[in-house]
């Protein structure tokens, strides 16, 4: 490792806070990769790696992937050449146990976390953002009834197919997801806040404004 600070950065926040939107934009701007846990799972499953087969044994049976295995997958990715200068982790850690495993992993490498970016976004806005999403059944293009509506209500601009609302985006489901987040993920923020690593960013503003603030913070 060079004298340049290796930037291990975590993006956290409730569903709908904008993590998935902001992480790739910010990662590109500061020159490190965006690492999505969902993408890691898909890669290992599609390529039938030994880790992928272990992941599939849980996912295919409707079970959560254990913290130890999830962490192993992430750490395997962090060892790659692409992460030599750091990375933005999106979707990890999701539990306090995963956070502690990450701390131990970095400690063994004599490295440490650079910053935790917490996208704090009001619950009412999150519900509005997620419940307004509509997806094309054919091409999977995503619309929003207010922020990015189709030219014709309920119909995709590209192929004219019907738009639908995912079950995950129904208001009752969103509230359950937020409850799960509060119980499982919010303790991570408190864990890192005690270490002085958390930078809280207002995720309710325009996408470009939020991106600019995060980039300035991390540079």
PyMOL commands that set and color helices and strands:
alter all, ss='L'
color gray80, all
select helices_A, chain A and resi 19-30+37-46+50-59+67-78+81-83+96-108+123-131+167-169+171-184+186-193+207-218
alter helices_A, ss='H'
color red, helices_A
select strands_A, chain A and resi 7-12+33-36+86-90+113-120+133-136+142-144+163-164+198-202
alter strands_A, ss='S'
color yellow, strands_A
deselect
rebuild
show_as cartoon
